[in-house]
Amino acid sequence: MNWLSRLEMRYGRYAIRNLTHYLIGLNIAAYLLVFIINDSRFLLLIPGELLRGQVWRLVSFLFLPESVNPIWVFFQLYLLYFIGTAIEGIWGRFRYNVYYFCGAILTIIAAFICPPGITGLYLNLSLFLAFATLFPEQELLFFFFLPVKVKYLGLLQVAFSIYQLVMAIRFRAWYIVAAIVASFVNYLLFFGGDILKWLRLKKQVYMNRKRYYDQVRPYNRDRKYW
């Protein structure tokens, strides 16, 4: 991540401190607007309306609630606060800013490529994957009562996202395909190198173990005749 370190040295002072607080505020504002007006279309990223001057659509779609149920919204925002503050705490505000805004830009590009547009759901899931990678042993209450390590929830999320990707391709829901791919690309930009190093290490351990057993096996076979 040398490129990120160089960027931080030059532009780190411009990073937004406590970015998660602002994200939660924007989510609440979008929820209240949708709840009051009972219509979310004015927040969707629709290229035609954007070109007519409705520039807020460029970012407002990222904060559209997945549900109008206040309990579900509260749970989502609490999880966003928990994850976001933890990531910023270990990465620092600059890297956290870059991760989120890079994911947002990729999501916007995906929405333009494959209209009618998407929400910030998969961007938030990308945040959760980053959290699961940085804090794999952290436990969360699954269904509010079952403690599960975050690394397993992360693997479950990846499996479910891949299932959604396959189904979206099957039914030609290309806007969902684009959103999922954007979230994975964002994650791999930051963790792809570490994953490759881990895979190489696992391969090296396997080869060393295989080489050891290949050397020991003839010795053990000959001992039977002593």
C-alpha positions, 0 to 999 in steps of 0.5 A: 500500500505504498501508493496510499502512504504517499497520498496520505503524506500529501493529502492526509490533512484534508481527510474528514475526521469522524466520517461515520458521523456524517454518513449516519446523518445523511442516512437519517436525512434520506430516511426522513425524506422518504418517510415524509414524502413516501417516495424515493424516486427523487433520490435515485440516480437517474442519468436523465434527471441528473443532466437536467440539473438534479445534481443531488442524485449523484450521491443521494442514492447512496443513502437510500434506506433499504427499508422504512422499518425504523427498527431495521434502520436503527440496526443498520445505522448502529452497525455502520457506526460500530464498523466505521469507528472501528475501521477509522480507529485502526486505519486512521481517518485518511485511509478510511476516507479513501476506502469509503470514497473509492467505494462510493465512486465505483458504485456511482460508475456502476450505477451509470453503466447499468441503470436504473441505479442502485443504493449504497447497500453493497458499499456498506457490505464492502465496509463490513468485509473490511471490518471482518478482515481487520477484526476477524476474531471480534464477536457479534450477536447474530440474530441478537443472541448468538455470538459469532466471530466476524470472520465467519459472518464475512465469509457468509456475506461473500458466499451470499454475494456470490450467490446474488451475483450468479442469480443476477447474471442469470436473470440479467439484472445487470445493475445488481451485478455492477453493484456487487462487482464494484464492492468487490473491486473496492475491497480487493484494491485494499486487501488484494495484496494481503490475500495474495501474500496469504495464499502464497504463504499457505502454498509454501507451507503446503509444499514444505509439508509435502516435501517433508513427508516425501522424505520421511515416508521412504525412511518409515517404509524401510524401518519395517524391515529392520 
